[in-house]
């Protein structure tokens, strides 16, 4: 994450909490990555993670946040791992408190 995405620091506890919240699905080949080119997939991220998990209200800010994370990964990066994708969304939207225990 630090090299490819240019992140200076990583909140390991937050990353672990997000991974734990995803359960065993993050190990399934068809579920461990997010496809930024798939509108159905991005709608699922918005509905299931941003709205249901983070408690956000639907609006253009959610679409903008998803777009920003897709741009952070870049179009040439085929490995947009779901946990990292969700981590970036959580940090960008300042919703880390959802995962504090």
N, C-alpha and C positions, 0 to 999 in steps of 0.2 A: 504494500500500500504506500509505503513512503517513497519508494523509487518510481514506480509506474504512475502513481497518482499525485506525486509531489506533496504528500502530506508530511508535515514536520513532526507532528505528534499524533499518537493514537491512544484513545481511551480503551485500554484492554478490557476493563470491567464492562464497559458499555458494549463493546464488540461481543464479548462472551454472553452477556445477557440477551442480546439480539439473536445470537446463534441458538441459545437455549430456547428462546421463545418460538423458534421455527421448528423445533423438534426434529424427528428423523427425516423429514422431507428434504432438508438441505443436502442430504447424501444421495438422493435420487437424481440420476443423470438428467432427467427432463425438468427437474424443479430447482436445481442448484444455481442456475444462471437466469438472468433477466435479459430478454431480447428487446432492445430499444426500438427495433424496427417493427415490432408486433404490437399493434394498437390494442388488441384484446389483452395481451400480457400487461401492458402499461395501465390499462383500465383496472385490471385485477390488482396490481400493485397499489394503485390509488384507493380502490375500494377496500381491499382486505387489510392493507397495512396502514395507509395514512388515515383513512376514515375510521375503520373499526379498531385497529390496534392503538394508534396514536390519538384517536379521539378528535381528529381535525374535522372541520366543516368543509364540504365540497366547494370548490371555487377555483378561479384561474391561478391562484397562488400555488395550488397543489400541482397543477399541470406544469407550471413554471419550475417548480422544485424538481420534478421528475426530469424535465428537459435539461436542467442544469447538471444533474447527476449523470445523465447520458453523455453530455458534453464533456464532463470531467473524465469519464472513462475513455471517450473518443471512439470514433466509428471503426477504427482499425483494431480495437481491443475486443476480441470475441468472447473473452472470459469476464463477463460482468457478473461476478458472483453475487448472489442474492443477499447474503449476509453483509457484504461490504456495501452493496447498493443501498440496503436499508440503513446501514450505519451512516452513510453520507446523507441520506434523507433526514434521518433523526438529528444529526448535527446541524445541517443547514436550516432546519425548521425549529431548532432549539427546543426539542421535545425529549431530551435525555432523561428528564425527570420521570417519564413513563416507566423507565426500566430501573429506577432506583428502588432498592428493596428496604 
